[in-house]
Amino acid sequence: SEMTELEIRIEHLNAPELISAMDGNMAAYWSAYGRGPGSLQHHSDTVLWQYSSIPVLLFNGVFYSRMAEEDVPGVVQALREQIDRHGVGALWKVSPGSRPKNLDSLLLGHGLKLGGEIPAMAVDLRQVAGEAKTPENFSLHRVEGREMRALWGRMTAIGFGFSGQEAAALAAQEEAMDDETIRSQPRFLGYLDDRPVATSSVVYSNGLAGIYAVSTLPEARGKGIGRWMTMYPPVSYTHLTLPTKRIV
């Protein structure tokens, strides 16, 4: 569809297509969880909404909106039915590119509440390809295989403070991810002294390399690991190089 397979190349941060590309990239990441076991998803060129089997607000709701005004009430009602059935809330993510243009006021009129604002950040990868100090005794591993996918899910959940039940659900979803999704959204684990302590994922979609799920265990913070987990995956997308002790 146009949403997740937009064939564009973003050459600079002032490109008029940047907002649409960022929206599509974000939808590509979150939609993977709506295709997992026990999940419900409606995915078209105009809207992506889903209710996943992960009992965490972040994974449920609307992640892309280019719909007509008259279609909004139906999506609101569909999500309310899922919330009533499962007891876990949902988010409706609104960006400057969302449609209809008055979407935020429409949602408020339907009884939704503003949950907060999250900045969407973009950087020219050529600007971050310089020297970066590698943390001592640190190595970066690309996630391969079901067991490592499950580990990535558990580590990400711990890094974000999820409960045990939530961590188990995320690990199960990651383990069940299809190979095609993992190829387009590779996961990375960071190891300190041969022990996994950090995670990140990069999404190659819509002409961008989007970074998601950057987390570091509390005991390993303050060492520059999160910075490394953020910088290396997208820079590798452009075949630029960063110094590292070991990347497996």
C-alpha positions in Angstrom: 0.0 0.0 0.0 1.0 3.6 -0.3 1.3 3.9 3.5 4.1 1.3 4.1 5.7 1.0 0.7 6.0 4.6 -0.4 8.8 4.7 -3.0 10.6 7.9 -2.2 14.1 8.9 -1.3 14.6 11.6 1.3 17.6 13.6 0.3 17.4 16.4 2.9 15.4 17.4 6.0 13.5 20.1 4.1 12.0 17.5 1.7 8.2 18.0 1.4 7.7 14.3 1.7 9.4 14.0 5.1 6.3 14.1 7.3 4.5 11.4 5.2 7.7 9.3 5.2 8.0 9.5 9.0 4.4 8.6 9.4 4.8 5.6 7.1 7.9 4.5 8.8 6.3 4.6 12.2 3.3 2.7 10.9 5.6 0.1 9.5 7.2 -0.6 12.9 4.0 -0.7 15.0 2.0 -2.6 12.4 4.2 -5.7 12.9 2.6 -6.2 16.3 -0.9 -6.0 14.8 -0.1 -9.0 12.6 0.9 -11.2 15.5 -1.0 -14.1 17.0 -4.1 -13.0 18.8 -4.1 -9.5 17.3 -6.7 -7.6 15.3 -5.7 -5.2 12.6 -7.3 -3.0 10.0 -4.8 -1.8 7.4 -5.5 0.2 4.3 -4.1 3.2 2.4 -6.1 5.6 4.6 -5.9 4.2 8.1 -4.0 1.7 10.2 -5.6 0.7 13.5 -5.0 -2.4 15.6 -5.4 -4.1 18.9 -2.6 -6.4 19.6 -2.2 -9.2 22.1 0.3 -7.1 24.1 -1.5 -5.6 27.1 0.3 -2.3 26.8 -1.3 1.0 25.7 1.6 1.7 23.2 0.8 -1.3 21.0 -2.9 -0.6 20.5 -4.7 2.1 18.6 -4.4 4.2 15.4 -1.0 4.6 14.0 -1.7 6.2 10.6 -4.6 8.5 9.6 -5.4 9.8 6.1 -9.1 9.2 6.3 -12.3 11.2 5.5 -14.0 13.0 8.4 -17.1 10.7 8.2 -14.9 7.6 8.8 -13.6 8.7 12.1 -16.6 7.7 14.3 -16.4 4.1 13.0 -12.8 3.7 14.0 -13.5 5.3 17.4 -16.3 2.8 18.0 -14.2 -0.2 16.9 -11.5 0.7 19.3 -13.9 1.2 22.1 -15.3 -2.2 21.6 -11.8 -3.7 21.8 -11.0 -1.8 25.0 -14.3 -2.9 26.6 -13.5 -6.5 25.6 -9.9 -6.6 26.8 -9.6 -3.9 29.4 -6.5 -2.3 27.9 -6.5 1.3 26.5 -5.5 2.5 23.1 -3.7 5.5 21.6 -4.6 7.6 18.5 -1.4 9.1 17.2 -1.9 12.4 15.4 0.8 14.0 13.3 1.0 17.2 11.2 0.3 14.9 8.2 -2.8 13.3 9.7 -6.1 13.7 8.0 -8.8 15.0 8.3 -7.0 18.3 9.2 -9.3 18.8 12.2 -8.7 15.3 13.5 -7.5 16.4 16.9 -10.7 18.4 17.6 -12.9 15.6 16.2 -11.3 13.1 18.6 -11.8 15.4 21.6 -15.4 15.8 20.5 -15.8 12.0 20.7 -14.6 12.0 24.3 -10.9 11.1 23.8 -8.3 12.9 25.9 -5.0 14.4 25.0 -2.4 11.9 26.3 0.6 14.0 25.7 3.0 15.1 22.9 6.0 13.1 21.6 8.5 14.9 19.4 9.3 13.3 16.1 13.0 13.7 15.4 15.0 13.5 12.2 18.6 13.9 11.3 20.8 13.6 8.2 22.7 10.4 8.7 25.8 12.0 7.1 25.9 14.3 10.2 26.2 11.4 12.7 28.8 9.3 10.9 31.8 10.7 12.7 33.8 9.3 15.5 31.9 7.7 18.4 33.6 6.3 21.5 32.7 2.7 22.1 31.8 1.8 25.7 34.4 -0.4 27.4 33.8 -4.2 27.0 30.7 -3.5 24.8 29.6 -5.4 21.7 26.6 -5.1 19.4 24.8 -8.2 18.0 22.2 -8.4 15.3 19.2 -10.5 16.5 19.0 -13.8 14.7 16.6 -16.8 15.4 13.5 -17.2 17.6 15.3 -17.6 20.9 17.3 -14.4 20.4 14.1 -12.6 19.3 12.4 -13.6 22.5 15.4 -12.4 24.5 15.2 -9.0 22.7 11.5 -8.7 23.6 12.2 -9.5 27.3 15.1 -7.1 27.4 13.1 -4.3 25.7 10.2 -4.8 28.1 12.6 -4.7 31.2 14.2 -1.6 29.9 10.9 0.2 29.5 9.6 -1.0 32.9 6.9 -3.4 31.7 5.4 -5.9 34.1 6.1 -9.6 34.0 2.9 -10.3 32.1 3.6 -7.5 29.6 7.2 -8.7 29.1 6.1 -12.2 28.4 3.5 -11.0 25.8 6.1 -8.9 24.0 8.6 -11.7 24.0 6.0 -14.1 22.5 5.2 -11.6 19.8 8.8 -11.0 18.9 9.5 -14.8 18.8 6.6 -15.2 16.4 7.7 -12.4 14.0 8.0 -13.6 10.4 11.4 -13.5 8.7 10.4 -10.8 6.2 9.5 -8.4 9.0 12.7 -9.0 10.8 14.7 -8.4 7.6 13.1 -5.0 7.1 13.2 -4.2 10.8 16.4 -5.8 12.3 16.7 -5.9 16.0 20.0 -5.3 17.9 21.2 -6.4 21.3 24.0 -4.6 23.1 26.2 -6.7 25.4 28.4 -5.4 28.2 30.9 -7.9 29.6 29.1 -10.5 27.5 25.8 -9.8 29.2 22.8 -8.4 27.3 22.0 -4.9 28.6 20.5 -2.9 25.7 18.2 -3.0 22.7 17.2 -1.1 19.6 15.5 -1.7 16.2 15.9 0.1 12.9 13.0 0.2 10.3 14.1 0.5 6.7 10.9 2.0 5.1 9.6 5.0 3.2 13.2 6.2 2.4 14.1 6.4 6.1 15.9 4.4 8.7 13.7 4.8 11.7 15.0 4.0 15.2 12.7 2.4 17.8 12.8 0.5 21.1 16.1 2.0 22.4 16.4 0.8 25.9 19.2 0.1 28.4 18.9 -1.7 31.7 19.1 0.6 34.7 22.4 -0.8 36.0 24.1 -0.2 32.6 23.0 3.4 32.1 25.3 6.4 32.0 28.0 4.7 29.9 27.0 5.9 26.4 25.4 2.6 25.5 22.0 4.1 24.6 23.7 6.6 22.3 25.5 3.7 20.5 22.3 1.7 20.2 20.7 4.7 18.6 23.5 5.7 16.3 24.9 2.5 14.8 21.8 0.8 13.2 20.7 3.7 11.0 24.2 4.7 10.0 24.9 1.1 8.9 21.8 1.6 6.6 23.8 4.1 4.5 26.9 2.0 4.5 28.7 4.6 6.6 31.1 3.3 9.2 31.5 3.8 12.9 34.3 2.4 15.1 33.4 -0.5 17.3 35.1 -3.2 19.2 32.9 -6.0 18.0 29.7 -6.3 16.0 28.4 -9.8 15.5 
